Amino acid sequence: MSANDIQIGGDHYKSRGIQPWDYIAVNQLDFFSGNVVKYVTRFAQKGGIIDLEKAQHYLSKLIELEGEKCQQISS
């Protein structure tokens, strides 16, 4: 049995064509990008607007971190 066969707390990922963590792993996304994918993928089946707000929060942090990288490079 694989980890994909088990889901704790619902079936909002198992019903997808590809589970978000598989997409995240295959595309080697970082923590923040991965969470954006996760929350956007599940919002309609689980958390609604709160999940979209969580995705937005992770995206805001990612933008902040990328902005800091750009500032360091240009310094």
Wavefront OBJ file of the C-alpha trace (Angstrom):
o trace
v 0.000 0.000 0.000
v 1.344 3.434 -0.925
v 0.862 6.742 0.867
v -1.420 7.756 -2.030
v -3.863 5.018 -1.040
v -4.366 6.587 2.388
v -5.705 10.036 3.119
v -6.213 11.407 6.583
v -9.211 13.726 6.915
v -11.243 13.291 3.743
v -10.910 12.344 0.101
v -10.390 15.765 -1.486
v -6.996 14.698 -2.887
v -7.725 11.089 -3.807
v -10.453 12.181 -6.226
v -7.968 14.134 -8.390
v -6.303 12.910 -11.571
v -2.960 13.556 -9.889
v -2.485 14.190 -6.218
v -1.001 17.601 -5.459
v 1.987 16.131 -3.634
v 2.860 14.030 -6.690
v 2.688 17.149 -8.887
v 4.765 19.070 -6.323
v 7.380 16.300 -6.111
v 7.679 15.727 -9.879
v 8.080 19.453 -10.500
v 10.414 19.915 -7.511
v 8.412 22.847 -6.153
v 9.572 24.561 -2.993
v 7.504 24.616 0.219
v 5.702 27.882 -0.550
v 4.892 27.068 -4.191
v 3.770 23.590 -3.179
v 1.346 24.958 -0.628
v -0.126 27.336 -3.204
v -0.774 24.326 -5.472
v -2.206 22.292 -2.584
v -4.669 24.910 -1.379
v -5.821 25.972 -4.845
v -6.356 22.328 -5.796
v -8.536 21.523 -2.798
v -10.474 24.734 -2.137
v -13.704 23.699 -3.902
v -13.903 20.337 -2.094
v -12.629 21.313 1.337
v -11.983 24.800 2.663
v -13.603 27.158 0.173
v -12.495 30.779 0.388
v -10.325 30.062 3.449
v -8.172 27.728 1.336
v -7.880 30.421 -1.348
v -6.800 32.887 1.352
v -4.220 30.364 2.577
v -2.908 30.014 -0.991
v -2.749 33.795 -1.256
v -0.845 33.995 2.038
v 1.772 31.490 0.835
v 2.005 33.336 -2.482
v 2.543 36.641 -0.656
v 5.404 35.092 1.308
v 6.904 33.637 -1.872
v 6.753 37.054 -3.550
v 8.405 38.593 -0.475
v 11.226 36.022 -0.537
v 11.780 36.387 -4.274
v 11.863 40.174 -3.892
v 14.552 39.829 -1.237
v 16.598 37.614 -3.569
v 16.358 40.241 -6.322
v 17.475 42.976 -3.919
v 20.480 40.899 -2.835
v 21.510 40.268 -6.425
v 21.259 43.942 -7.377
v 23.185 45.090 -4.290
l 1 2 3 4 5 6 7 8 9 10 11 12 13 14 15 16 17 18 19 20 21 22 23 24 25 26 27 28 29 30 31 32 33 34 35 36 37 38 39 40 41 42 43 44 45 46 47 48 49 50 51 52 53 54 55 56 57 58 59 60 61 62 63 64 65 66 67 68 69 70 71 72 73 74 75
